[in-house]
Amino acid sequence: MKDRESGMKEDRIKQEATTMADVLLLVLLSLLCCGLERAAAQVPIPPRIDGFVYGADPPVWGKSVVVEAFFDPVCPDSRDSWPPLKKALRHYSHRLSLVVHTFALPYHSNAFIASRALHIANRLNSSSTYPLLELFFKFQEKYYNRPTYNLTRASIVDDISRLATKVVGKDSLSSILSGFNATETDSATRISFKYGCSRAVTGTPFFFVNGIPLAVSGPVPDYKAWRNIIDPLVAKQS
């Protein structure tokens, strides 16, 4: 009887050991698969750092307080956040730098087209990028989902391209339209979105100050909020 119980106990131990080994193997395989998925999902590395620098070649990294803003050109909160941020940029001058990244929200039907237009404008005439962004904010409601529901993508691209000529240049229409057929501008717009995802951006506007995500109460920080954030940082630089 004792020999039988002893044998059963040994069988149980062996079975538990086998089960544990199977579990460990499953865990290792899962980790390996996750590693392979991450490797396969590597965000393409752009030839230069993503984003549009505000102003005429200001000293950005290491020279001033740097605000990074992730904007969707057809997002009303992005639009509303721009005036107080622009006012702060004027107040602090060279002590504050801004880099805007496009982040086309998937539930805004024309966000990718508008974001791509900004990349096209930046390539054709870098000084037109922010004026075009402001044009999108000014006429934003025209490109909302409902007003464009029955329009074709081609007609929207044509309309946005004509809007862009107001700041890129009156003779730039053919170049802008060609930009919408260029793989480089498509890739740049996708990379901007993937870059935002890699930094855990989930909506717009989304801000980083000196690389740190900014937690704000309410939809957008007003001018007073920007002063409260940036004043102490500027004071520590002097």
Secondary structure, DSSP 8 states (H G I E B T S, - for coil): -HHHHHHHHHHHHHHHHHHHHHHHHHHHHHHHHHHHHHHHT-----SS-SSEESSSS---TTTSEEEEEEE-TT-HHHHHHHHHHHHHHHHHGGGEEEEEEE---TTSTTHHHHHHHHHHHHHH-GGGHHHHHHHHHHTGGGGSTTTTTTS-HHHHHHHHHHHHHHHH-TT-HHHHHHHTT-HHHHHHHHHHHHHHHHTT--SSSEEEETTEE---SSSS--HHHHHHHHHHHHHHH-
